[in-house]
Amino acid sequence: MEKLHNPVLLSEVLAYLNPKPGESYLDLTAGYGGHASEILAVTQNYKNTVLVDRDEFAVNHLTSLFPPETKIMHTDFYSAVLQLFECGNTFDIILADFGVSSPQLDMGERGFSFKTEAPLDMRMDRRQNLTAADIINKYSERELTNIFTTYGEEPLGRASMLAKEIVHRRPIKTTKELADIIKSKSKYVRIHPATKIFQAIRIVVNGELDQIEKTLPILPKLLSKNGRLGIITFHSLEDRLVKEYYKEASSHGEESELTIVTKKPIIADTDELVINPRARSAKLRVARKGN
């Protein structure tokens, strides 16, 4: 079967999560099964594995890739952890990769990328109503400015200028239209000037940071004794939430829910970056249950 997605930090995930035969496994953002395939190749425990994704294309691929006894949940990771906690499930290994998958970026019609002209969509779960077009064409100038500063980490002056221009140029229908407006108001920079704006809009469309913040406190409760938790982030806002939560959850001495394994985030080495440039911003943080 053709490989649709190169999982980031794969060797590091395997080294730090250290799967063993028979162990149970929860993947909260299973995507196209890159990490899951390698972990399950070791554990061989499909019956006690749960793979979660809210993207219908990913779910369909996972269903075709793994045996029928593998539980696959078509939902967001916060809803998944609530359900699993209520059912009393625990796992030896939990992994969450909070990045957008390569197929989502490469499928131009999904509207995640400014490299292909497409409707302003950006929904990871196409069953939801809110789209990028709603935000760009309906939110006020003040709301857009706040989104660009908070989630795109743009300076206030630039965020305000871009918000004003977007409101003036409405209606904006496609990714290319939006990217061209941003580019026309930007000086030359190393990365495309629309990168942070698209990131900010995507985060709001999918409620990404809110999901992470609500999910983190539940994860230790889903870990078995000596269970390992690995989280991969792709920008500073996500990483800050994970770093601060790990610090808090490991700061209560013998009462701590987690023990931090990686004192600093693990990043991709040069060899991986040559093969998979999208790994350049990936950071892996690992913790384990208890002391």
Contacts in CASP RR format, 6 or more apart in sequence:
PFRMAT RR
TARGET T0000
AUTHOR 0000-0000-0000
METHOD contacts of the structure
MODEL  1
MEKLHNPVLLSEVLAYLNPKPGESYLDLTAGYGGHASEILAVTQNYKNTV
LVDRDEFAVNHLTSLFPPETKIMHTDFYSAVLQLFECGNTFDIILADFGV
SSPQLDMGERGFSFKTEAPLDMRMDRRQNLTAADIINKYSERELTNIFTT
YGEEPLGRASMLAKEIVHRRPIKTTKELADIIKSKSKYVRIHPATKIFQA
IRIVVNGELDQIEKTLPILPKLLSKNGRLGIITFHSLEDRLVKEYYKEAS
SHGEESELTIVTKKPIIADTDELVINPRARSAKLRVARKGN
1 64 0 8 1.000
1 65 0 8 1.000
3 34 0 8 1.000
4 32 0 8 1.000
4 61 0 8 1.000
4 102 0 8 1.000
4 103 0 8 1.000
5 31 0 8 1.000
5 32 0 8 1.000
5 33 0 8 1.000
5 34 0 8 1.000
5 101 0 8 1.000
5 102 0 8 1.000
5 103 0 8 1.000
6 34 0 8 1.000
6 102 0 8 1.000
6 275 0 8 1.000
6 276 0 8 1.000
6 278 0 8 1.000
6 279 0 8 1.000
7 13 0 8 1.000
7 33 0 8 1.000
7 34 0 8 1.000
7 35 0 8 1.000
7 38 0 8 1.000
7 97 0 8 1.000
8 97 0 8 1.000
8 232 0 8 1.000
8 268 0 8 1.000
8 272 0 8 1.000
8 276 0 8 1.000
8 278 0 8 1.000
8 279 0 8 1.000
8 282 0 8 1.000
9 232 0 8 1.000
9 266 0 8 1.000
9 267 0 8 1.000
9 268 0 8 1.000
9 272 0 8 1.000
9 279 0 8 1.000
9 282 0 8 1.000
9 284 0 8 1.000
10 34 0 8 1.000
10 35 0 8 1.000
10 38 0 8 1.000
12 266 0 8 1.000
12 284 0 8 1.000
13 35 0 8 1.000
13 38 0 8 1.000
13 39 0 8 1.000
13 95 0 8 1.000
13 230 0 8 1.000
13 232 0 8 1.000
13 284 0 8 1.000
14 38 0 8 1.000
14 39 0 8 1.000
14 42 0 8 1.000
16 228 0 8 1.000
16 230 0 8 1.000
16 261 0 8 1.000
16 262 0 8 1.000
16 266 0 8 1.000
16 284 0 8 1.000
16 286 0 8 1.000
17 39 0 8 1.000
17 93 0 8 1.000
17 95 0 8 1.000
17 228 0 8 1.000
17 230 0 8 1.000
17 286 0 8 1.000
18 228 0 8 1.000
19 25 0 8 1.000
19 39 0 8 1.000
19 42 0 8 1.000
19 43 0 8 1.000
19 92 0 8 1.000
19 93 0 8 1.000
20 42 0 8 1.000
20 43 0 8 1.000
20 92 0 8 1.000
21 42 0 8 1.000
21 43 0 8 1.000
21 44 0 8 1.000
21 45 0 8 1.000
22 43 0 8 1.000
22 44 0 8 1.000
22 45 0 8 1.000
22 48 0 8 1.000
23 43 0 8 1.000
23 45 0 8 1.000
23 92 0 8 1.000
23 93 0 8 1.000
24 43 0 8 1.000
24 45 0 8 1.000
24 48 0 8 1.000
24 49 0 8 1.000
24 90 0 8 1.000
24 91 0 8 1.000
24 92 0 8 1.000
24 93 0 8 1.000
24 224 0 8 1.000
25 36 0 8 1.000
25 39 0 8 1.000
25 40 0 8 1.000
25 43 0 8 1.000
25 45 0 8 1.000
25 48 0 8 1.000
25 49 0 8 1.000
25 50 0 8 1.000
25 91 0 8 1.000
25 92 0 8 1.000
25 93 0 8 1.000
25 94 0 8 1.000
25 95 0 8 1.000
26 49 0 8 1.000
26 50 0 8 1.000
26 52 0 8 1.000
26 84 0 8 1.000
26 89 0 8 1.000
26 91 0 8 1.000
26 93 0 8 1.000
26 94 0 8 1.000
26 95 0 8 1.000
26 222 0 8 1.000
27 33 0 8 1.000
27 35 0 8 1.000
27 36 0 8 1.000
27 39 0 8 1.000
27 49 0 8 1.000
27 50 0 8 1.000
27 51 0 8 1.000
27 52 0 8 1.000
27 94 0 8 1.000
27 95 0 8 1.000
27 96 0 8 1.000
28 52 0 8 1.000
28 77 0 8 1.000
28 80 0 8 1.000
28 81 0 8 1.000
28 94 0 8 1.000
28 95 0 8 1.000
28 96 0 8 1.000
28 215 0 8 1.000
29 52 0 8 1.000
29 53 0 8 1.000
29 77 0 8 1.000
29 95 0 8 1.000
29 96 0 8 1.000
29 97 0 8 1.000
29 98 0 8 1.000
29 99 0 8 1.000
30 36 0 8 1.000
30 51 0 8 1.000
30 52 0 8 1.000
30 53 0 8 1.000
30 58 0 8 1.000
30 62 0 8 1.000
30 72 0 8 1.000
31 53 0 8 1.000
31 55 0 8 1.000
31 58 0 8 1.000
31 61 0 8 1.000
31 62 0 8 1.000
31 97 0 8 1.000
31 101 0 8 1.000
32 58 0 8 1.000
32 61 0 8 1.000
32 62 0 8 1.000
32 65 0 8 1.000
32 101 0 8 1.000
32 103 0 8 1.000
33 51 0 8 1.000
33 61 0 8 1.000
33 62 0 8 1.000
33 65 0 8 1.000
35 95 0 8 1.000
35 97 0 8 1.000
36 49 0 8 1.000
36 51 0 8 1.000
36 62 0 8 1.000
36 66 0 8 1.000
37 65 0 8 1.000
39 93 0 8 1.000
39 95 0 8 1.000
40 46 0 8 1.000
40 49 0 8 1.000
40 66 0 8 1.000
40 70 0 8 1.000
43 49 0 8 1.000
43 93 0 8 1.000
46 66 0 8 1.000
46 67 0 8 1.000
46 69 0 8 1.000
46 70 0 8 1.000
47 69 0 8 1.000
47 70 0 8 1.000
48 91 0 8 1.000
49 66 0 8 1.000
49 70 0 8 1.000
49 71 0 8 1.000
50 71 0 8 1.000
50 72 0 8 1.000
50 73 0 8 1.000
50 80 0 8 1.000
50 84 0 8 1.000
50 89 0 8 1.000
50 91 0 8 1.000
51 62 0 8 1.000
51 66 0 8 1.000
51 70 0 8 1.000
51 71 0 8 1.000
51 72 0 8 1.000
51 73 0 8 1.000
52 72 0 8 1.000
52 73 0 8 1.000
52 75 0 8 1.000
52 77 0 8 1.000
52 80 0 8 1.000
53 59 0 8 1.000
53 62 0 8 1.000
53 72 0 8 1.000
53 73 0 8 1.000
53 74 0 8 1.000
54 74 0 8 1.000
54 75 0 8 1.000
54 76 0 8 1.000
54 77 0 8 1.000
54 124 0 8 1.000
54 125 0 8 1.000
55 101 0 8 1.000
55 104 0 8 1.000
55 124 0 8 1.000
55 125 0 8 1.000
56 74 0 8 1.000
56 125 0 8 1.000
56 126 0 8 1.000
56 127 0 8 1.000
57 103 0 8 1.000
57 107 0 8 1.000
58 101 0 8 1.000
58 103 0 8 1.000
59 72 0 8 1.000
59 74 0 8 1.000
62 70 0 8 1.000
62 72 0 8 1.000
63 72 0 8 1.000
66 72 0 8 1.000
73 80 0 8 1.000
73 83 0 8 1.000
75 83 0 8 1.000
76 124 0 8 1.000
76 125 0 8 1.000
76 211 0 8 1.000
77 96 0 8 1.000
77 211 0 8 1.000
77 215 0 8 1.000
78 211 0 8 1.000
78 214 0 8 1.000
78 215 0 8 1.000
81 215 0 8 1.000
81 218 0 8 1.000
81 219 0 8 1.000
81 222 0 8 1.000
82 218 0 8 1.000
84 222 0 8 1.000
85 218 0 8 1.000
85 221 0 8 1.000
85 222 0 8 1.000
89 222 0 8 1.000
90 222 0 8 1.000
90 223 0 8 1.000
90 224 0 8 1.000
91 222 0 8 1.000
91 223 0 8 1.000
91 224 0 8 1.000
91 227 0 8 1.000
92 223 0 8 1.000
92 224 0 8 1.000
92 226 0 8 1.000
92 227 0 8 1.000
92 228 0 8 1.000
93 227 0 8 1.000
93 228 0 8 1.000
94 219 0 8 1.000
94 222 0 8 1.000
94 223 0 8 1.000
94 227 0 8 1.000
94 228 0 8 1.000
94 229 0 8 1.000
94 230 0 8 1.000
95 229 0 8 1.000
95 230 0 8 1.000
95 231 0 8 1.000
95 232 0 8 1.000
96 215 0 8 1.000
96 230 0 8 1.000
96 231 0 8 1.000
96 232 0 8 1.000
97 232 0 8 1.000
98 208 0 8 1.000
98 212 0 8 1.000
98 231 0 8 1.000
98 232 0 8 1.000
98 233 0 8 1.000
98 234 0 8 1.000
98 238 0 8 1.000
99 232 0 8 1.000
99 233 0 8 1.000
99 234 0 8 1.000
99 282 0 8 1.000
100 112 0 8 1.000
100 124 0 8 1.000
100 202 0 8 1.000
100 234 0 8 1.000
102 278 0 8 1.000
104 110 0 8 1.000
104 112 0 8 1.000
104 124 0 8 1.000
105 112 0 8 1.000
105 113 0 8 1.000
106 113 0 8 1.000
108 115 0 8 1.000
108 116 0 8 1.000
108 118 0 8 1.000
108 175 0 8 1.000
109 116 0 8 1.000
109 118 0 8 1.000
109 119 0 8 1.000
109 121 0 8 1.000
110 118 0 8 1.000
110 121 0 8 1.000
110 122 0 8 1.000
110 123 0 8 1.000
111 118 0 8 1.000
111 119 0 8 1.000
111 120 0 8 1.000
111 121 0 8 1.000
111 122 0 8 1.000
111 132 0 8 1.000
111 175 0 8 1.000
112 121 0 8 1.000
112 122 0 8 1.000
112 198 0 8 1.000
112 202 0 8 1.000
113 175 0 8 1.000
113 198 0 8 1.000
114 175 0 8 1.000
114 176 0 8 1.000
114 178 0 8 1.000
114 179 0 8 1.000
114 192 0 8 1.000
114 194 0 8 1.000
114 195 0 8 1.000
114 198 0 8 1.000
116 175 0 8 1.000
116 176 0 8 1.000
117 174 0 8 1.000
117 175 0 8 1.000
117 176 0 8 1.000
118 174 0 8 1.000
118 175 0 8 1.000
118 176 0 8 1.000
119 131 0 8 1.000
119 133 0 8 1.000
119 173 0 8 1.000
119 174 0 8 1.000
119 175 0 8 1.000
120 131 0 8 1.000
120 132 0 8 1.000
120 133 0 8 1.000
120 136 0 8 1.000
120 172 0 8 1.000
120 173 0 8 1.000
120 174 0 8 1.000
120 175 0 8 1.000
120 178 0 8 1.000
121 131 0 8 1.000
121 132 0 8 1.000
121 133 0 8 1.000
122 131 0 8 1.000
122 132 0 8 1.000
122 198 0 8 1.000
122 201 0 8 1.000
122 202 0 8 1.000
122 205 0 8 1.000
122 206 0 8 1.000
123 130 0 8 1.000
123 131 0 8 1.000
123 205 0 8 1.000
123 206 0 8 1.000
124 206 0 8 1.000
125 206 0 8 1.000
130 205 0 8 1.000
131 205 0 8 1.000
132 201 0 8 1.000
132 202 0 8 1.000
132 205 0 8 1.000
133 172 0 8 1.000
133 173 0 8 1.000
135 144 0 8 1.000
135 147 0 8 1.000
135 201 0 8 1.000
135 204 0 8 1.000
135 205 0 8 1.000
136 144 0 8 1.000
136 166 0 8 1.000
136 170 0 8 1.000
136 172 0 8 1.000
136 178 0 8 1.000
136 201 0 8 1.000
137 170 0 8 1.000
137 171 0 8 1.000
137 172 0 8 1.000
139 147 0 8 1.000
140 167 0 8 1.000
141 160 0 8 1.000
141 163 0 8 1.000
141 164 0 8 1.000
141 167 0 8 1.000
142 163 0 8 1.000
144 159 0 8 1.000
144 162 0 8 1.000
144 163 0 8 1.000
144 166 0 8 1.000
144 167 0 8 1.000
145 156 0 8 1.000
145 159 0 8 1.000
145 160 0 8 1.000
145 163 0 8 1.000
147 200 0 8 1.000
147 201 0 8 1.000
147 204 0 8 1.000
148 154 0 8 1.000
148 158 0 8 1.000
148 159 0 8 1.000
148 162 0 8 1.000
148 163 0 8 1.000
148 196 0 8 1.000
148 197 0 8 1.000
148 200 0 8 1.000
149 155 0 8 1.000
149 156 0 8 1.000
149 159 0 8 1.000
150 200 0 8 1.000
151 199 0 8 1.000
151 200 0 8 1.000
151 201 0 8 1.000
151 203 0 8 1.000
151 204 0 8 1.000
151 209 0 8 1.000
151 237 0 8 1.000
152 196 0 8 1.000
152 197 0 8 1.000
152 199 0 8 1.000
152 200 0 8 1.000
152 203 0 8 1.000
153 196 0 8 1.000
153 236 0 8 1.000
153 237 0 8 1.000
154 162 0 8 1.000
154 196 0 8 1.000
154 197 0 8 1.000
154 200 0 8 1.000
161 185 0 8 1.000
162 181 0 8 1.000
162 182 0 8 1.000
162 185 0 8 1.000
162 197 0 8 1.000
165 181 0 8 1.000
165 185 0 8 1.000
166 172 0 8 1.000
166 178 0 8 1.000
166 181 0 8 1.000
169 177 0 8 1.000
169 181 0 8 1.000
172 178 0 8 1.000
172 181 0 8 1.000
175 198 0 8 1.000
178 194 0 8 1.000
178 197 0 8 1.000
178 198 0 8 1.000
179 192 0 8 1.000
179 194 0 8 1.000
179 198 0 8 1.000
182 193 0 8 1.000
182 194 0 8 1.000
182 197 0 8 1.000
183 192 0 8 1.000
183 193 0 8 1.000
183 194 0 8 1.000
186 193 0 8 1.000
187 193 0 8 1.000
199 235 0 8 1.000
202 208 0 8 1.000
203 209 0 8 1.000
203 237 0 8 1.000
208 238 0 8 1.000
209 237 0 8 1.000
209 238 0 8 1.000
209 241 0 8 1.000
212 238 0 8 1.000
212 241 0 8 1.000
212 242 0 8 1.000
213 241 0 8 1.000
216 241 0 8 1.000
216 242 0 8 1.000
216 245 0 8 1.000
217 245 0 8 1.000
217 249 0 8 1.000
219 229 0 8 1.000
220 229 0 8 1.000
220 249 0 8 1.000
220 257 0 8 1.000
220 258 0 8 1.000
220 289 0 8 1.000
221 257 0 8 1.000
223 229 0 8 1.000
223 288 0 8 1.000
223 289 0 8 1.000
224 289 0 8 1.000
225 289 0 8 1.000
225 290 0 8 1.000
226 288 0 8 1.000
226 289 0 8 1.000
226 290 0 8 1.000
227 288 0 8 1.000
227 289 0 8 1.000
228 261 0 8 1.000
228 286 0 8 1.000
228 287 0 8 1.000
228 288 0 8 1.000
228 289 0 8 1.000
229 258 0 8 1.000
229 286 0 8 1.000
229 287 0 8 1.000
229 288 0 8 1.000
229 289 0 8 1.000
230 284 0 8 1.000
230 285 0 8 1.000
230 286 0 8 1.000
230 287 0 8 1.000
231 242 0 8 1.000
231 284 0 8 1.000
231 285 0 8 1.000
231 286 0 8 1.000
232 282 0 8 1.000
232 283 0 8 1.000
232 284 0 8 1.000
233 239 0 8 1.000
233 242 0 8 1.000
233 265 0 8 1.000
233 282 0 8 1.000
233 283 0 8 1.000
233 285 0 8 1.000
234 281 0 8 1.000
234 282 0 8 1.000
234 283 0 8 1.000
235 281 0 8 1.000
239 265 0 8 1.000
239 283 0 8 1.000
239 285 0 8 1.000
242 285 0 8 1.000
243 265 0 8 1.000
243 285 0 8 1.000
246 258 0 8 1.000
246 260 0 8 1.000
246 285 0 8 1.000
246 287 0 8 1.000
247 260 0 8 1.000
249 256 0 8 1.000
249 257 0 8 1.000
249 258 0 8 1.000
249 287 0 8 1.000
250 256 0 8 1.000
250 257 0 8 1.000
250 258 0 8 1.000
250 259 0 8 1.000
250 260 0 8 1.000
250 287 0 8 1.000
253 291 0 8 1.000
254 291 0 8 1.000
256 290 0 8 1.000
256 291 0 8 1.000
257 289 0 8 1.000
257 290 0 8 1.000
258 287 0 8 1.000
258 288 0 8 1.000
258 289 0 8 1.000
258 290 0 8 1.000
259 287 0 8 1.000
259 288 0 8 1.000
259 289 0 8 1.000
259 290 0 8 1.000
259 291 0 8 1.000
260 285 0 8 1.000
260 286 0 8 1.000
260 287 0 8 1.000
261 286 0 8 1.000
261 287 0 8 1.000
261 288 0 8 1.000
262 284 0 8 1.000
262 285 0 8 1.000
262 286 0 8 1.000
262 287 0 8 1.000
265 283 0 8 1.000
265 284 0 8 1.000
265 285 0 8 1.000
266 283 0 8 1.000
266 284 0 8 1.000
266 285 0 8 1.000
266 286 0 8 1.000
267 282 0 8 1.000
267 283 0 8 1.000
267 284 0 8 1.000
268 276 0 8 1.000
268 279 0 8 1.000
268 280 0 8 1.000
268 282 0 8 1.000
272 279 0 8 1.000
273 279 0 8 1.000
273 280 0 8 1.000
END
